[in-house]
Amino acid sequence: EVLGELRRLRAEFAALQQQAFRIGREAQDNDELRRHPDVNNYVQSLRDFNPRLGAAAGGLQREYKRATGRRAEEPRKARRQLRGLSEEEIRARARAAVGG
């Protein structure tokens, strides 16, 4: 039952993806994309798809717990990393900028 629903959702997602590609090919720029007649239907389809995907994920987690007796692990959040200059590099650039 759960696998059947996942297969249906996968097929529906593939159809939505193809619709998005078709709309993108037919629109030359953002203004045409905004006026494209299928954009509203596409966006509504995405809005309808999201809750069903969440429900299927919940069903899959329940099935996993029933089969294994354990809860499915939650995805771990990646540690945030600051990108750019280190503190020493910032200080060195500031000293160079003020001439000291």
C-alpha positions in Angstrom: 0.0 0.0 0.0 2.7 2.5 1.0 4.9 1.5 -1.9 2.0 1.9 -4.3 1.4 5.4 -3.1 5.1 6.2 -3.4 5.1 4.9 -7.0 2.0 7.1 -7.8 3.7 10.1 -6.3 6.9 9.5 -8.2 5.0 9.3 -11.5 3.0 12.4 -10.6 6.2 14.2 -9.7 7.8 13.2 -13.1 4.7 14.6 -14.9 5.0 17.9 -12.9 8.6 18.1 -13.8 7.9 17.6 -17.5 5.2 20.2 -17.3 7.7 22.7 -15.8 10.2 21.9 -18.5 7.6 22.4 -21.2 6.4 25.7 -19.7 10.0 26.9 -19.4 10.7 26.0 -23.1 7.6 27.9 -24.3 8.5 31.1 -22.3 11.2 33.3 -23.7 11.7 35.4 -20.6 10.2 36.0 -17.1 7.4 38.2 -18.5 6.2 35.5 -20.8 6.6 32.9 -18.0 4.4 35.0 -15.8 1.7 35.3 -18.5 1.9 31.6 -19.6 -1.6 30.0 -19.3 -0.3 26.8 -17.6 1.6 28.4 -14.8 -1.3 28.8 -12.4 -2.4 25.2 -12.9 1.2 24.1 -12.4 1.6 26.0 -9.2 -1.8 24.7 -7.9 -0.7 21.2 -8.7 2.5 21.7 -6.7 0.4 23.0 -3.8 -1.8 19.9 -4.0 1.2 17.5 -4.3 3.1 18.7 -1.2 0.6 17.6 1.5 0.2 14.2 -0.2 4.0 13.8 -0.3 4.2 14.6 3.4 1.4 12.1 4.2 3.2 9.4 2.2 6.5 10.2 4.1 4.6 9.8 7.4 3.1 6.5 6.2 6.6 5.3 5.2 7.9 6.2 8.7 5.0 4.4 10.4 5.6 1.3 8.2 9.3 1.4 9.1 8.5 1.6 12.8 6.0 -1.3 12.5 8.6 -3.5 10.6 11.6 -2.7 12.7 10.2 -1.6 16.1 12.3 1.6 15.9 11.6 5.1 14.8 13.2 6.2 11.6 16.1 8.5 12.2 15.5 12.2 11.5 17.8 13.7 9.0 20.6 15.5 10.7 21.1 19.1 10.0 24.4 20.1 8.5 26.6 22.2 10.7 26.6 25.8 9.6 29.9 27.1 8.4 30.8 30.6 7.9 32.4 31.2 4.5 34.8 34.0 3.7 37.7 35.5 5.6 39.0 34.3 8.9 39.3 36.6 11.8 43.0 37.0 11.3 42.5 37.9 7.6 40.0 40.5 8.5 42.3 42.1 11.1 45.2 42.0 8.6 43.2 43.7 5.9 41.9 46.3 8.4 45.5 47.1 9.5 46.6 47.4 5.9 43.7 49.7 5.1 44.5 52.1 8.0 48.2 51.9 7.3 49.2 50.3 10.5 
